[in-house]
Amino acid sequence: MTLRAATLEDVPFIRGLTTRAEYAPFIGDSDEATLRDWLHSPAARVLIWDGGDARGFAVFREIGTPGGVVELFRIALDKAGTGRGDAFFNALLDHAFTELAAERVWFDASGENPRAMTVYDRAGCRREGVQRAHWWRPALGRAVDLHLFGMLRTEWLARRSGSDAR
């Protein structure tokens, strides 16, 4: 299981995931120009995860902001529901706190994606709020709740050491 920086050659893989009809209630899509911009931005990282039998990608944004707050903006696996989400997500948290020097990681999840929220809960992330009927999903023809999550460096360190900072 490895994380690596995405390249231009990975853009078709990323777009292939973000445009899947079954992912439309959960994940937004960005055009190729936006992905290219993120690939070259010092404030963003696009990562590819190779988990052997599954692959995924993630986008971190807001890197280098005062206070060390980093947004985990987009996450997707090519084979959802295979039990690889925990390993992928934990690798992303480790990356944020070690490689990006984050003091806090925040992200959101569609209320239509309970599988992802279960992964985030198991990783020790805190639910920090819900924006009700907030995110318009054209595939559903309605707005869905947006659940906000976060983790502090102290919480991540406590989980790594076997204690829980909650």
N, C-alpha and C positions, 0 to 999 in steps of 0.2 A: 504494500500500500504506500503510494508515494504521491506527494503534491509537487507540482512543478508550475512554473510560470507558463501561461498560455502564449501561443504565438498566432500569427495571422493564419497559419494552417489549421488552427483549432476552431476558427470562426464557423465553418460549416457544421461541426459537431455541436457547438454551443447553440447555434440557431436551430439545428435539428431538434434540440430538446425544448427550447423556448417556444417553438411553434407547434408542438404536439397538441392535438385537440384535447387529449385527456389531461393535459397540464394547464389548460386555459383558465380554469377556476382558481389556480394556485399561483401562477407565475406570469409575470409580464414578459414581453419581448422587446428587445432593442435592435435597431437596425445595425447593419454592418459598420456604418460610419461611427456610430456611438461605441460599438465594441472596439474598433480600431483606436478611437480616442482613449478609451480606458486602458488599452494595452500600452499606450505611450505616456499616460499621465502619472506623475509622481504621487498623486493623491489617490490612486486606484491600483488595485491588483486584481487581475483575472487569473484564476488558478484552475488547473486541470488535476483531477484526482484519478489515479489508476489503482483500483482496488482489486485487481485480478479479474474477477468475474463481473465487475461492474466499474463503470467510469462515471465521473461527474465533473461539474464545474461550479465555481463560485466567484462572486465579484465582491471585493472589499472596496469601500469608498471612504472618504473623509480622512485618509491617512495623513498624519502630520499636523493635525489640528491641535490647538492648545488644549491641554488637559488629557491628551491621548485617547480621545473618544473615536472609535472606528465603527463604521456601519458595515455589517455583513448584509449586502444588498440583495444578492440573488444566489440561490442554491438549487441545484437540480442533479439528480442521478439518472442515468440512462435506464436503469432497471429498478424502479421503485418497488417497495414491498418485498425485497429479497433479504432484509436483515442487515444491509450494509450501511444504512443511514447513520447508525450510532458511530461507527468507525469513521465515516466521512466527516460527520459533524464535529466529533472530538478532534480530529486532525485539523479542522479549520480553526477551532478555538485555540489549540496549541500554537498554530501558525500566527494567529492574531496577537497572542500574548508574548510569544518569543520573537518572531521575525518582524512583526510590525510595532512592537513595543507598546501595545495597547494598554491603557489603564481601565478601559471599559469597552465592551463590545455590545452593540445593540442591533436589533433586527426586528422584523415583523413577520407575521404569518397570516395567511388568509384563514378566516374562520371555517372555510370549506376544506381545510387540510389538517384534520385531526392527527393523521399519521405523523406529520412533521412536528406538530406541537408536542406529541408524545416523546419524540426524539429530544426536543429541546428541554422538556421537563426532566427526562432521564439524565441529561448532561448537567443538570443542576442550575439551569438558567431560571431567572425569575420572570414571572409574568408581571409586567409593569403597568398594564392597562389594556383597555379595549376601546378602539374607535368604532362605534357602532354604525353599521351601514355606510362605511366610509369609502371603500375601494370598488369602483365600478368595474364589473367583469362583463364585457360584451357577450362572451359565450353563454353566460347565465341570464343575461338581460336584466340584471339587478346589481345593486351594490351589496358587498359582503362586509362582515365585520373584519377589522384588522387588529390582530392581537400583537401587542408590543412586548418584546422580551429583552433582557439584558443580563450581562454578567460582568462583575468587577474583577480586576486582577486578584484582589484578596480572596474572592470566592473561588476563582480558578486555582490559585495556589493551595487553598485549603482542601479542595477536592483532590488535587494531585498528591497531597501529603496524607490523604486518607481521612481527614477530618472534614467537617462540613461547616462553612462559615455562615450558613443561613441562620 
